[in-house]
Amino acid sequence: MKEALFGVSREGLFLCLCSVLGGCLLPGLLRELSAGRVIVAIDPGKVRHRVWVTTADGLVGAPLSLPSSRVGVERVAGLLDGRSAPLFAVEATGSLHRAWAAELERRWPGSLRLFAPSETHAARAQLGARRFKTDDRDCAALVWLARQGAGRPAAPGTVDALRAAVAHRRQLVLALKPLRQRLHDQLNALAPGLSAPAGHGRRLLLDTPTGHAVLACAAAFAGRAPTPRSLQARAAGRLTKATAAFWAARWRDCLEPPPDANLRAARLARDLDRLDALRADIAFVDDQLEQLLAASDGHVLTTLPAVAIVRATAFAAHSLPIERFPTPEHLYSATGLAPASYESASVRKRGAISRTGLPEHRDALMGIAWGLGQFAPAFQRRLAELNARGMSGIQARVALARHACRLCWRILSSQQPYDDQRYDRARRDRGR
């Protein structure tokens, strides 16, 4: 197939593609383009973007490396002066492409097509250069994909804002785990044995008023045991006398603080302030998520049992616009929970989940499935049926997630709130 497309050896395949001495591309790459169609392939970089402007006749000028600022966009606009209906094929690489993508969509509405790096990699493999990556090869792959009508259009502004807020909140939540571990370590150094792990006495949960009070007293008294009244005074919420007395008594049974307790206490106090600030930041982003979700089609997901703002926004951010997925199975496959399959002649195999797509999308759907399995009567019955068939644990949750995905797709498409009786009746009518 490669010989038929290009008529060159593997080693010379993309050398011919990227050559600008002859002033043209290989005609096989672009022969299916209409005469008036212009494709602009953009491989984003941190400082400069690689740009190909192509028509059916080949490259318009030489490949360019343009700055990722307004100057670069103006240069592209100059190259397209007088040319109608351009199509921009942009590789979506983290946040590097976003500024240009927004500006191109503003200037040429509906002309932007985004491609995941995995799509570009697969296209390079089809073109015979899977393990030979350069910016020009990526641009050639983007042109090849755009010529076949691939790519996804730019998301609406509300969806982009929703995705950015969800990604920011996820980073804040991920920062909590190492901070909590460091606080436990510091507390255990100041009062050995006080912060006991599970199975070794009552756990100290740092996100509770009790945990905040214990940390604050450890920082204030440099590891010395406080009184119950001191614990209650520093609690960021309700702390009963019995609970305060328990932790004060347990503290008195701990060994003495280390010689550098004052230095450790000062560091603990700063980390405690950091924990409070991180919680405040998460609460602030949660308020933004609520506003953004209310302005998007994803707000209808909050009608699902046990699905509040965080779970609804996490799933909607990666599923909207829902028109991108023609069927529920397409959406389920995009989450990466669909089983991998292998077919060749008479051999057919099904493996574990494919894990394609974003982990955040997959986690959000699994969270929705868990909530429905716990609080929606129709899904509770589904879960009981799965358990009766021998499924349990994560296997049952993955199977339940497929039904939850179908439900979410239909709710987002119809914008009708969830009705458990209607869903159960429709399920029986379909025989599922």
C-alpha positions in Angstrom: 0.0 0.0 0.0 2.8 2.4 0.8 4.5 1.7 -2.5 1.2 2.4 -4.3 0.7 5.7 -2.5 4.2 7.1 -2.7 6.3 5.0 -5.0 9.3 5.4 -2.8 11.3 3.4 -0.3 10.6 3.6 3.5 13.8 5.5 4.0 13.0 8.1 1.4 9.3 8.3 2.1 9.2 11.4 4.2 12.4 12.9 2.9 10.4 13.4 -0.3 7.4 14.7 1.7 9.4 17.2 3.6 11.6 18.3 0.7 11.0 21.9 -0.3 13.7 22.2 -3.0 11.3 21.0 -5.6 8.6 23.4 -4.3 5.9 20.7 -4.1 4.6 17.7 -2.2 4.1 14.2 -3.5 0.9 14.4 -5.5 -0.5 11.2 -3.9 -0.9 13.0 -0.6 -3.1 15.7 -1.9 -4.7 14.4 -5.1 -8.1 14.1 -3.6 -8.4 17.7 -2.6 -10.7 20.0 -4.5 -8.9 22.6 -6.5 -10.0 25.5 -4.4 -9.6 23.9 -1.0 -6.7 25.1 1.2 -5.5 23.0 4.1 -3.3 24.6 6.7 -1.6 22.0 8.9 -0.3 23.3 12.3 2.0 21.4 14.6 2.1 23.5 17.8 5.3 24.2 19.9 6.1 26.1 23.0 7.6 29.1 21.2 7.0 28.4 17.4 4.5 26.5 15.5 5.3 24.5 12.3 2.9 25.5 9.5 2.1 24.0 6.1 -0.2 25.8 3.7 -1.3 23.3 1.1 -3.6 23.0 -1.9 -4.2 20.3 -4.5 -1.2 21.5 -6.4 1.2 21.2 -3.4 2.7 23.5 -0.8 2.0 27.2 -1.0 5.6 28.4 -0.4 7.9 26.6 2.0 7.0 25.1 5.4 7.2 27.8 8.0 8.1 28.0 11.7 6.0 30.9 13.0 5.9 32.5 16.5 3.1 31.4 18.7 2.0 35.0 19.1 -0.3 37.4 17.1 2.5 37.9 14.6 2.3 34.2 13.6 -1.4 34.4 13.1 -1.1 37.5 11.0 1.5 35.8 8.8 -0.9 32.9 8.2 -3.7 35.4 7.3 -1.3 37.0 4.8 -0.6 33.6 3.2 -4.4 33.0 2.9 -5.2 36.4 1.4 -7.6 35.9 -1.4 -8.0 32.1 -0.8 -11.5 31.0 0.2 -12.7 28.2 2.6 -9.4 27.4 4.4 -9.4 24.3 6.6 -7.1 24.4 9.7 -5.8 21.0 10.9 -4.3 21.5 14.4 -2.8 18.9 16.7 -4.3 19.3 20.1 -1.2 19.1 22.4 -2.1 20.0 25.9 -2.5 23.8 26.1 0.0 24.7 23.4 -2.6 24.9 20.7 -5.4 26.7 22.5 -4.4 30.3 21.9 -4.1 29.8 18.1 -7.1 27.5 18.0 -9.3 30.2 19.6 -8.0 33.0 17.3 -8.3 30.9 14.2 -11.9 29.9 15.1 -12.7 33.6 15.7 -11.4 34.7 12.4 -12.6 31.7 10.3 -15.6 30.3 12.1 -16.2 26.6 11.5 -12.9 26.1 9.7 -10.9 24.5 12.6 -10.4 20.7 13.0 -8.5 19.3 16.0 -6.6 16.1 16.1 -5.3 14.1 19.1 -1.6 13.3 19.1 -2.6 9.6 19.0 -4.3 10.3 15.7 -1.3 12.0 14.3 0.9 9.0 15.5 -1.5 6.5 13.8 -1.5 8.6 10.6 2.3 8.6 10.5 2.2 4.8 10.9 -0.1 4.6 7.9 2.3 6.8 5.9 5.2 4.6 6.8 7.0 6.7 9.4 5.7 5.6 12.8 9.1 5.8 14.4 10.4 8.8 12.5 8.9 11.9 14.1 9.6 15.4 12.9 7.3 18.5 12.8 7.1 18.2 9.1 6.1 14.6 9.3 3.4 15.5 11.7 2.2 18.3 9.4 2.1 15.8 6.5 0.0 13.4 8.7 -2.4 16.2 9.6 -2.9 17.0 5.9 -3.5 13.4 5.2 -6.1 13.2 7.9 -7.8 16.4 7.0 -8.0 15.3 3.4 -10.1 12.3 4.6 -12.5 14.5 6.6 -11.2 13.4 10.0 -10.8 15.7 13.0 -13.3 17.2 15.4 -14.5 20.8 15.3 -13.7 23.3 18.0 -15.8 23.0 21.1 -18.1 25.8 22.1 -16.7 28.5 24.5 -18.7 27.2 27.4 -17.4 23.7 27.0 -13.8 24.9 26.8 -14.3 26.9 30.0 -15.8 23.9 31.6 -12.9 21.7 30.6 -10.3 24.2 31.9 -12.1 24.5 35.3 -12.4 20.7 35.6 -8.7 20.2 34.8 -7.7 22.9 37.3 -9.8 21.4 40.0 -8.2 17.9 39.3 -4.8 19.4 39.7 -5.7 20.9 43.1 -7.2 17.6 44.3 -4.1 15.7 43.2 -2.0 18.2 45.2 -3.9 17.3 48.4 -2.7 13.7 48.6 1.1 14.4 49.0 0.3 17.4 51.3 -1.8 15.1 53.6 0.9 12.5 53.7 3.5 15.2 54.6 1.2 16.5 57.4 0.8 13.0 58.8 4.6 12.5 58.7 5.2 15.8 60.5 2.6 15.1 63.1 4.0 11.6 63.8 7.5 13.2 64.3 6.2 15.7 66.8 3.9 13.3 68.6 5.0 9.7 67.8 2.0 7.3 67.5 -0.7 10.0 67.6 -1.5 9.8 63.9 -2.1 6.1 63.8 -2.9 4.4 60.4 -6.0 2.3 59.9 -6.1 -0.8 62.0 -4.0 0.7 64.8 -6.7 2.6 66.7 -8.9 5.5 65.8 -7.8 7.1 62.5 -7.1 10.8 62.4 -8.8 12.3 59.4 -7.2 15.6 58.5 -10.2 16.9 56.6 -12.4 16.9 59.7 -12.6 19.5 62.5 -10.8 17.0 64.7 -7.9 16.7 62.3 -7.6 20.5 62.0 -7.6 20.9 65.7 -4.9 18.3 66.3 -2.6 19.8 63.6 -3.2 23.3 64.9 -2.3 22.3 68.5 0.8 20.4 67.3 2.0 23.5 65.6 1.1 25.8 68.5 2.6 23.7 71.3 5.5 22.2 69.4 4.3 18.6 69.9 3.4 18.9 73.6 0.1 17.5 74.7 -2.8 20.1 74.7 -5.8 20.2 77.0 -9.3 19.2 75.6 -10.2 22.9 75.8 -7.3 23.8 73.5 -8.4 21.3 71.0 -12.0 22.6 71.0 -10.8 26.2 70.6 -8.8 25.4 67.5 -11.3 23.1 65.8 -12.6 24.4 62.4 -16.1 23.1 63.2 -17.9 21.1 65.9 -15.7 19.0 68.2 -17.4 17.3 71.1 -15.9 17.2 74.6 -15.6 13.4 74.5 -13.7 13.5 71.2 -11.4 16.2 72.5 -10.8 14.3 75.7 -10.0 11.2 73.8 -7.3 12.9 71.7 -5.8 14.8 74.6 -5.5 11.5 76.6 -4.0 9.7 73.6 -1.5 12.6 73.1 -0.3 12.4 76.7 0.6 8.7 76.2 2.9 9.6 73.2 6.6 9.9 73.6 8.4 13.3 74.0 8.8 15.6 71.0 12.2 15.6 69.3 14.9 18.2 70.1 14.1 20.3 67.0 10.4 20.3 67.8 10.2 24.1 67.4 11.6 24.0 63.9 9.3 21.2 62.9 6.3 23.0 64.4 7.0 26.1 62.4 7.1 24.0 59.2 3.9 22.2 60.2 2.1 25.6 60.7 3.1 26.7 57.2 1.9 23.4 55.7 -1.4 23.7 57.6 -1.9 27.2 56.1 -1.2 25.6 52.7 -3.8 23.0 53.3 -6.4 25.6 54.3 -5.6 27.6 51.2 -5.9 24.6 49.0 -9.3 23.7 50.4 -10.4 27.3 49.8 -9.1 27.1 46.2 -11.1 23.9 45.6 -14.2 25.5 47.0 -13.7 28.6 44.8 -13.4 26.4 41.7 -16.5 24.4 42.7 -18.5 27.7 42.7 -17.2 28.4 39.2 -18.1 24.8 38.1 -21.6 25.3 39.3 -22.0 28.5 37.3 -20.4 26.9 34.1 -22.5 23.8 34.4 -25.7 25.8 34.7 -24.9 27.5 31.4 -24.1 24.2 29.6 -26.2 21.2 28.5 -24.5 19.1 31.2 -26.7 20.6 34.0 -29.3 17.9 33.3 -26.8 15.2 34.6 -27.4 16.6 38.2 -30.9 15.0 38.0 -29.2 11.6 38.3 -29.1 10.1 41.9 -25.8 10.8 43.7 -24.5 12.9 40.8 -23.8 16.4 42.0 -21.8 19.3 40.5 -18.4 17.7 40.6 -19.3 14.4 38.9 -21.6 16.1 36.4 -19.0 18.6 35.3 -16.2 16.0 35.1 -18.3 13.9 32.7 -19.9 16.7 30.8 -16.6 18.5 30.2 -15.3 15.5 28.1 -18.6 14.5 26.6 -20.0 17.8 25.3 -21.0 18.6 22.6 -22.8 15.3 22.6 -23.3 15.5 18.9 -19.7 14.3 18.5 -20.9 10.8 19.5 -23.5 9.5 17.1 -24.4 6.6 19.4 -24.0 5.7 23.1 -21.4 3.0 22.1 -19.2 5.7 20.6 -19.3 7.6 23.8 -18.6 4.5 25.9 -15.7 3.6 23.6 -14.3 7.1 24.0 -14.1 6.7 27.8 -11.8 3.7 27.4 -14.0 1.3 29.3 -15.1 -0.7 26.2 -13.2 -4.0 26.0 -10.4 -4.3 23.5 -11.0 -6.7 20.6 -8.9 -8.6 18.1 -10.3 -10.1 14.9 -8.3 -11.8 12.2 -10.0 -14.4 9.8 -11.7 -16.8 12.2 -9.9 -15.6 15.3 -11.9 -13.3 17.6 -10.7 -12.2 21.0 -11.9 -9.8 23.6 -9.6 -8.5 26.2 -9.6 -6.1 29.1 -10.8 -2.5 28.8 -9.1 -0.6 26.0 -8.1 2.4 28.2 -8.3 4.8 25.3 -9.3 8.4 25.9 -8.7 10.4 29.0 -8.5 8.9 32.5 -10.6 11.8 33.8 -13.4 10.9 31.5 -13.2 7.2 32.6 -13.1 8.1 36.3 -16.1 10.4 35.9 -18.2 7.7 34.3 -17.2 5.1 36.9 -18.1 7.6 39.7 -21.6 8.1 38.1 -22.0 4.3 37.8 -21.1 3.9 41.5 -23.6 6.5 42.5 -26.4 5.0 40.4 -25.7 1.6 41.7 -26.0 2.8 45.3 -29.0 5.2 45.1 -31.1 4.5 41.9 -33.5 1.6 42.4 -33.4 0.6 38.7 -29.6 0.4 38.8 -29.6 -1.3 42.1 -31.6 -4.1 40.5 -29.2 -4.1 37.6 -26.3 -4.5 40.0 -28.1 -7.3 41.8 -28.5 -9.1 38.4 -24.8 -8.6 37.6 -23.9 -10.0 41.1 -26.1 -13.0 40.5 -24.3 -13.7 37.2 -21.0 -14.0 39.2 -19.8 -10.4 38.7 -18.5 -8.5 41.7 -16.4 -5.5 42.6 -14.8 -3.6 39.7 -16.1 -6.0 37.1 -19.7 -5.3 38.0 -19.0 -1.5 38.1 -17.5 -1.6 34.6 -20.6 -3.5 33.4 -22.9 -1.1 35.1 -20.9 1.9 33.6 -22.0 0.8 30.2 -25.6 1.2 31.1 -24.9 4.4 32.8 -23.1 5.7 29.7 -26.2 4.9 27.6 -28.4 6.7 30.1 -26.1 9.8 30.1 -25.9 9.9 26.3 -29.7 9.9 26.1 -30.2 12.5 28.8 -27.6 14.8 27.3 -29.2 14.4 23.8 -32.8 14.8 24.9 -32.2 17.2 27.8 -34.9 15.4 29.8 -34.3 14.9 33.5 -33.9 11.4 34.9 -37.0 9.5 35.9 -36.2 6.1 37.5 -39.6 4.5 36.8 -39.5 5.6 33.1 -36.0 4.3 32.7 -36.9 0.9 34.3 -40.0 0.6 32.1 -38.0 1.4 28.9 -35.4 -1.1 30.0 -37.9 -3.9 30.3 -39.5 -2.9 27.0 -36.1 -3.2 25.3 -35.4 -6.5 27.0 -32.2 -5.4 28.7 
